């Protein structure tokens, strides 16, 4: 529909049609009035803009609860944030979490956790992940409880539920996050004593350095199993094609992708520096096949709202489908690194593809990005995976044998 300046009178006279309609506002480019078809006839505001080269839609609210003037103000703010390179959807989530923490009674577990993240979160590589897991798994059960009233049995009951819902690994992560917060609060408070003690972890003791690498037969089995559509299958292929960490891929957002380049921000990198990965054509194809959801920034998602989670259960199902057992997702990263060496990639380049810091003077003074070399390394890795998973027989016979055969004919 042709853009016009929206007015209160025009909003009141718009009639619902047989399908969803959008009415752009000429005054605030990107702001749109959305009218749902009958019988719903629901009316709302969205803003459409671009951040880091990617288009996004953000729902602002319902009309008339959110009037025209306020919708324009919110729309301008979102567009300005996007132009500055900030994702307004993430900023809104952070503002909501801050408001919820501010409205919570002082001393609740939620309030203490939010205070901890506000003061210490910037120093934590997994700060965003911690907030998500706390909001998803901890706050619904214990968030409103006074932290001093929480007993050990309640923590154990919470961990039981998390383990049943999301697996042993996630339960141990939640325990680690709570232990960190409660120890921090105990240091700052004279009367509080943490209910968490040794021995509450659910998983095995931490193993020594693993050496597991998939064999060619196992790579073929895993690759065949990932032919099944789904975000987890796509994630497995992406891990093998990029040698990235599971968390780097699972928490990836579309705004980090620019054409063939994936720029991992320093906040999500273990080494605390930006990491450029020029993706191979095969890795780009994996991303291109994934669905895109409005108002969801995450690349790998099963519900269009949150990043992919529940890896213990997903991996167990995948292992049964592929027939490959005893290998973790991190072993896939080690496998990809080994394949790079096998494909002739220089060690320094392969280590840079993994995001490892080059030690010594070279790592300190050599600030070259090595984009071309990394791109060639990823293409070599993808090419080797293709040769392993789809081997082609040599159909060209020797000339002497052809001649002999012709003579016999």
C-alpha positions as CSV (number, residue, x, y, z in Angstrom):
1,X,0.0,0.0,0.0
2,X,1.2,3.5,-0.8
3,X,2.8,5.3,2.2
4,X,0.9,8.1,3.8
5,X,1.2,10.0,7.0
6,X,-0.9,8.1,9.5
7,X,-3.4,10.2,11.5
8,X,-5.8,9.3,14.3
9,X,-8.7,9.7,12.0
10,X,-7.2,7.4,9.4
11,X,-6.5,4.7,12.0
12,X,-10.1,4.7,13.1
13,X,-11.5,4.4,9.6
14,X,-9.3,1.6,8.3
15,X,-11.4,-1.5,7.8
16,X,-10.1,-5.1,8.1
17,X,-9.8,-7.0,4.8
18,X,-9.5,-10.6,3.9
19,X,-5.8,-10.8,4.7
20,X,-3.3,-9.1,6.9
21,X,-2.5,-5.6,5.8
22,X,0.3,-3.2,6.7
23,X,0.0,0.6,6.5
24,X,3.4,2.4,6.4
25,X,3.8,5.8,8.1
26,X,5.4,8.4,5.8
27,X,6.4,10.5,8.9
28,X,8.5,7.7,10.5
29,X,9.9,5.5,7.8
30,X,9.9,1.9,9.0
31,X,6.9,2.3,11.3
32,X,3.9,0.2,10.2
33,X,0.3,-0.1,11.4
34,X,-0.8,-3.8,11.1
35,X,-4.4,-4.9,10.7
36,X,-5.3,-8.5,11.0
37,X,-8.2,-9.9,8.9
38,X,-11.6,-10.7,10.2
39,X,-12.8,-12.0,12.6
40,X,-9.7,-11.1,14.6
41,X,-9.5,-7.4,13.5
42,X,-6.5,-7.0,15.8
43,X,-4.4,-3.8,15.3
44,X,-0.8,-3.4,16.3
45,X,2.4,-1.5,15.6
46,X,5.7,-2.9,14.2
47,X,8.9,-1.3,13.1
48,X,10.9,-2.7,10.2
49,X,14.6,-1.7,9.9
50,X,18.0,-3.2,9.3
51,X,20.9,-3.9,11.7
52,X,24.3,-5.1,10.5
53,X,22.8,-5.5,7.0
54,X,19.9,-7.8,8.1
55,X,16.2,-6.8,8.0
56,X,14.2,-7.3,11.2
57,X,10.6,-6.7,12.4
58,X,10.0,-5.7,16.0
59,X,6.5,-5.6,17.5
60,X,5.9,-2.4,19.5
61,X,2.4,-3.0,20.9
62,X,-1.3,-3.1,20.3
63,X,-3.4,-0.1,19.1
64,X,-5.2,1.7,20.7
65,X,-3.4,0.8,23.9
66,X,-0.2,2.1,22.2
67,X,-1.4,5.4,20.6
68,X,0.1,6.9,17.4
69,X,2.4,9.4,19.1
70,X,4.0,6.9,21.4
71,X,4.3,4.3,18.6
72,X,6.2,6.9,16.6
73,X,8.5,7.7,19.5
74,X,9.3,4.0,20.0
75,X,9.7,3.5,16.3
76,X,12.2,6.3,16.0
77,X,14.2,5.0,19.0
78,X,14.4,1.5,17.4
79,X,15.5,2.8,14.0
80,X,18.2,5.0,15.6
81,X,19.5,2.1,17.6
82,X,19.7,-0.1,14.5
83,X,21.5,2.7,12.6
84,X,24.0,2.8,15.4
85,X,24.6,-0.9,15.1
86,X,22.6,-2.0,18.2
87,X,19.8,-4.5,18.0
88,X,16.7,-2.8,19.6
89,X,15.1,-6.2,20.3
90,X,18.0,-7.2,22.5
91,X,18.0,-3.8,24.2
92,X,14.2,-4.2,24.9
93,X,14.8,-7.6,26.5
94,X,17.6,-6.2,28.7
95,X,15.4,-3.2,29.7
96,X,12.5,-5.6,30.7
97,X,14.8,-7.7,32.7
98,X,16.2,-4.6,34.5
99,X,12.7,-3.4,35.2
100,X,11.6,-6.7,36.6
101,X,14.6,-6.9,38.8
102,X,14.0,-3.3,40.0
103,X,10.4,-4.1,40.9
104,X,11.3,-7.3,42.7
105,X,11.7,-7.0,46.5
106,X,15.3,-6.4,47.5
107,X,16.9,-9.7,48.6
108,X,15.0,-12.0,46.2
109,X,17.0,-14.5,44.3
110,X,16.1,-12.7,41.0
111,X,17.2,-9.3,42.4
112,X,20.5,-10.7,43.7
113,X,21.2,-12.5,40.4
114,X,20.4,-9.3,38.4
115,X,22.6,-7.2,40.6
116,X,25.4,-9.8,40.2
117,X,25.0,-9.7,36.4
118,X,24.9,-5.9,36.4
119,X,28.2,-5.6,38.3
120,X,30.1,-8.7,37.1
121,X,28.4,-9.7,33.8
122,X,30.7,-7.7,31.5
123,X,33.7,-9.7,32.8
124,X,31.9,-13.0,32.1
125,X,32.3,-14.6,28.7
126,X,28.9,-16.4,29.2
127,X,27.0,-13.5,30.8
128,X,24.2,-13.6,28.2
129,X,23.9,-17.3,28.4
130,X,23.7,-17.2,32.2
131,X,20.9,-14.6,32.1
132,X,18.9,-16.7,29.6
133,X,19.2,-19.9,31.7
134,X,18.3,-18.1,34.9
135,X,15.2,-16.6,33.3
136,X,14.2,-19.9,31.7
137,X,15.0,-22.4,34.4
138,X,15.6,-20.7,37.8
139,X,13.4,-17.6,38.1
140,X,10.0,-19.3,37.5
141,X,10.6,-21.6,40.5
142,X,12.9,-19.6,42.9
143,X,13.2,-16.1,41.5
144,X,10.6,-14.5,43.8
145,X,12.0,-16.2,47.0
146,X,14.1,-14.3,49.5
147,X,17.6,-15.6,48.9
148,X,18.2,-16.1,52.6
149,X,15.1,-18.4,52.9
150,X,16.2,-20.8,50.1
151,X,17.1,-24.2,51.5
152,X,19.4,-26.8,50.1
153,X,16.4,-29.1,49.4
154,X,14.8,-26.5,47.2
155,X,18.0,-26.2,45.1
156,X,18.2,-30.0,44.8
157,X,14.5,-30.1,43.7
158,X,15.2,-27.4,41.1
159,X,18.2,-29.3,39.8
160,X,16.1,-32.5,39.6
161,X,13.6,-30.7,37.4
162,X,16.3,-29.1,35.2
163,X,18.0,-32.5,34.7
164,X,14.7,-34.1,33.7
165,X,13.8,-31.3,31.4
166,X,17.2,-30.3,29.8
167,X,19.7,-32.9,30.8
168,X,22.6,-33.4,33.2
169,X,24.9,-30.9,31.6
170,X,22.4,-28.1,31.8
171,X,21.6,-29.0,35.5
172,X,25.3,-28.7,36.3
173,X,25.5,-25.4,34.5
174,X,22.6,-24.0,36.5
175,X,24.2,-25.3,39.7
176,X,27.5,-23.5,38.7
177,X,25.6,-20.2,38.0
178,X,23.8,-20.4,41.3
179,X,26.9,-21.2,43.2
180,X,28.7,-18.2,41.7
181,X,25.9,-15.8,42.6
182,X,25.4,-17.2,46.1
183,X,29.1,-17.2,46.9
184,X,29.3,-13.6,45.6
185,X,26.3,-12.6,47.8
186,X,27.8,-14.4,50.8
187,X,31.0,-12.3,50.6
188,X,29.0,-9.1,50.4
189,X,26.5,-10.1,53.2
190,X,27.4,-10.8,56.8
191,X,24.4,-13.0,57.6
192,X,23.9,-15.0,54.4
193,X,25.2,-18.6,54.0
194,X,25.0,-20.4,50.7
195,X,22.9,-23.6,50.8
196,X,25.1,-25.1,48.0
197,X,27.7,-27.5,49.1
198,X,30.2,-29.9,47.4
199,X,28.7,-33.0,45.8
200,X,25.6,-31.5,44.4
201,X,26.8,-31.8,40.8
202,X,25.0,-34.3,38.6
203,X,27.6,-35.2,35.9
204,X,30.8,-37.1,35.9
205,X,34.0,-35.7,37.3
206,X,35.8,-33.6,34.7
207,X,37.7,-35.7,32.3
208,X,41.3,-35.3,31.4
209,X,42.0,-33.9,27.9
210,X,40.0,-35.9,25.3
211,X,41.5,-37.2,22.1
212,X,38.3,-38.6,20.4
213,X,38.3,-38.0,16.6
214,X,35.7,-39.4,14.3
215,X,36.8,-41.9,11.8
216,X,35.9,-41.6,8.1
217,X,33.1,-44.2,8.5
218,X,31.7,-42.3,11.5
219,X,31.9,-39.0,9.6
220,X,29.9,-40.6,6.8
221,X,27.3,-41.9,9.3
222,X,27.0,-38.5,11.0
223,X,26.7,-36.7,7.7
224,X,24.0,-39.1,6.5
225,X,22.1,-38.6,9.7
226,X,22.2,-34.8,9.3
227,X,20.3,-35.1,6.0
228,X,17.2,-35.0,8.1
229,X,15.8,-31.5,8.4
230,X,16.0,-29.7,11.7
231,X,18.0,-27.2,13.6
232,X,20.1,-29.7,15.4
233,X,21.1,-31.5,12.2
234,X,22.1,-28.2,10.7
235,X,24.1,-27.3,13.8
236,X,26.0,-30.6,13.6
237,X,27.0,-29.9,9.9
238,X,27.9,-26.4,10.7
239,X,30.2,-27.5,13.6
240,X,32.0,-29.9,11.2
241,X,32.3,-27.3,8.5
242,X,33.6,-24.4,10.8
243,X,35.3,-26.2,13.7
244,X,33.6,-23.7,16.0
245,X,32.5,-24.2,19.6
246,X,29.0,-25.4,20.2
247,X,28.1,-22.3,22.2
248,X,29.4,-20.0,19.4
249,X,27.1,-21.6,16.9
250,X,24.1,-22.2,19.1
251,X,24.0,-18.6,20.3
252,X,24.7,-17.1,16.9
253,X,22.4,-14.3,15.7
254,X,21.7,-13.3,12.1
255,X,23.2,-9.9,12.6
256,X,26.6,-11.6,13.0
257,X,26.4,-12.8,9.4
258,X,27.4,-10.5,6.6
259,X,27.5,-12.3,3.2
260,X,30.1,-15.0,3.5
261,X,31.6,-13.6,6.7
262,X,30.7,-14.6,10.2
263,X,32.0,-12.1,12.8
264,X,32.0,-13.5,16.2
265,X,31.9,-10.6,18.7
266,X,34.5,-10.3,21.4
267,X,31.8,-10.7,24.1
268,X,31.0,-14.2,22.8
269,X,34.6,-15.3,22.1
270,X,36.5,-17.2,24.7
271,X,39.6,-15.1,23.9
272,X,37.7,-11.8,24.3
273,X,38.6,-10.6,20.8
274,X,36.5,-10.4,17.6
275,X,36.9,-13.5,15.3
276,X,36.2,-13.3,11.6
277,X,35.3,-16.6,9.9
278,X,34.8,-16.4,6.1
279,X,32.4,-19.3,5.7
280,X,32.8,-21.9,3.0
281,X,30.0,-22.3,0.4
282,X,28.9,-25.5,2.1
283,X,28.6,-23.7,5.5
284,X,26.7,-20.8,3.8
285,X,24.3,-23.4,2.3
286,X,23.6,-24.8,5.7
287,X,22.6,-21.3,7.0
288,X,20.6,-20.5,3.8
289,X,18.4,-23.6,4.4
290,X,17.4,-22.6,7.9
291,X,14.0,-20.8,8.4
292,X,13.9,-17.2,9.5
293,X,11.5,-16.1,12.2
294,X,10.2,-12.6,12.8
295,X,11.4,-11.1,16.0
296,X,13.8,-14.0,16.6
297,X,17.5,-13.1,16.1
298,X,18.9,-16.6,16.6
299,X,20.1,-18.7,13.7
300,X,19.6,-22.1,15.3
301,X,16.2,-22.2,17.0
302,X,13.5,-24.8,17.4
303,X,10.7,-22.6,18.5
304,X,11.4,-19.2,16.7
305,X,11.9,-17.5,20.1
306,X,15.0,-18.8,21.8
307,X,18.3,-20.3,20.7
308,X,18.5,-24.1,20.4
309,X,18.8,-25.8,23.8
310,X,18.4,-29.2,25.5
311,X,21.5,-30.6,23.8
312,X,21.8,-33.7,26.0
313,X,18.4,-35.1,24.8
314,X,19.0,-33.9,21.2
315,X,22.5,-35.5,21.1
316,X,21.2,-38.8,22.5
317,X,18.5,-39.0,19.8
318,X,21.0,-38.1,17.1
319,X,23.5,-40.7,18.3
320,X,20.8,-43.4,18.0
321,X,19.9,-42.2,14.5
322,X,23.6,-42.0,13.3
323,X,24.9,-45.0,15.2
324,X,27.9,-43.0,16.3
325,X,28.4,-43.0,20.1
326,X,31.0,-41.9,22.5
327,X,31.6,-38.6,20.8
328,X,30.7,-35.2,22.1
329,X,29.9,-32.1,20.0
330,X,33.3,-30.8,21.1
331,X,34.8,-33.9,19.6
332,X,33.3,-32.8,16.3
333,X,35.3,-29.6,16.6
334,X,38.5,-31.6,17.2
335,X,37.6,-33.8,14.2
336,X,37.3,-30.7,12.0
337,X,40.7,-29.4,13.2
338,X,42.3,-32.8,12.4
339,X,40.7,-32.8,8.9
340,X,42.2,-29.4,8.3
341,X,45.7,-30.8,8.8
342,X,44.8,-33.7,6.6
343,X,43.7,-31.3,3.9
344,X,47.0,-29.5,4.0
345,X,46.0,-26.4,5.9
346,X,49.0,-24.8,7.7
347,X,48.9,-25.2,11.5
348,X,48.9,-21.4,12.2
349,X,45.9,-20.9,9.8
350,X,44.0,-23.8,11.2
351,X,44.5,-22.5,14.8
352,X,43.3,-19.1,13.7
353,X,40.2,-20.7,12.2
354,X,39.5,-22.2,15.5
355,X,39.9,-18.9,17.3
356,X,42.9,-20.0,19.2
357,X,45.5,-17.3,20.3
358,X,48.8,-17.7,18.6
359,X,51.4,-17.8,21.4
360,X,54.6,-15.8,21.8
361,X,55.8,-12.7,19.9
362,X,54.0,-13.7,16.7
363,X,50.7,-13.6,18.4
364,X,51.4,-10.3,20.0
365,X,52.7,-8.4,16.9
366,X,51.0,-10.1,14.0
367,X,47.6,-8.4,13.7
368,X,46.9,-9.5,10.1
369,X,43.4,-10.9,9.7
370,X,44.3,-13.8,7.4
371,X,40.9,-13.6,5.8
372,X,41.9,-15.1,2.4
373,X,44.0,-17.9,4.1
374,X,41.1,-18.8,6.4
375,X,38.6,-18.8,3.6
376,X,40.9,-21.2,1.6
377,X,41.2,-23.4,4.7
378,X,37.4,-23.6,5.2
379,X,37.0,-24.5,1.5
380,X,39.7,-27.2,1.8
381,X,37.9,-28.6,4.9
382,X,34.5,-28.7,3.1
383,X,36.1,-30.3,0.1
384,X,37.7,-33.0,2.2
385,X,34.3,-33.7,4.0
386,X,32.7,-34.0,0.6
387,X,35.3,-36.5,-0.6
388,X,34.8,-38.5,2.6
389,X,31.0,-38.5,2.6
390,X,30.5,-38.9,-1.1
391,X,33.6,-40.7,-2.5
392,X,33.7,-40.9,-6.3
393,X,35.4,-43.9,-7.9
394,X,38.2,-43.4,-10.4
395,X,36.4,-44.2,-13.7
396,X,39.4,-43.3,-16.0
397,X,41.1,-46.6,-17.0
398,X,44.8,-46.7,-18.0
399,X,45.5,-46.1,-21.6
400,X,47.3,-49.4,-22.1
401,X,44.4,-51.3,-20.8
402,X,42.1,-49.5,-23.1
403,X,44.3,-50.3,-26.1
404,X,44.6,-53.9,-25.2
405,X,40.8,-54.1,-24.8
406,X,40.3,-52.5,-28.2
407,X,42.7,-55.0,-29.8
408,X,40.8,-57.9,-28.3
409,X,37.5,-56.4,-29.6
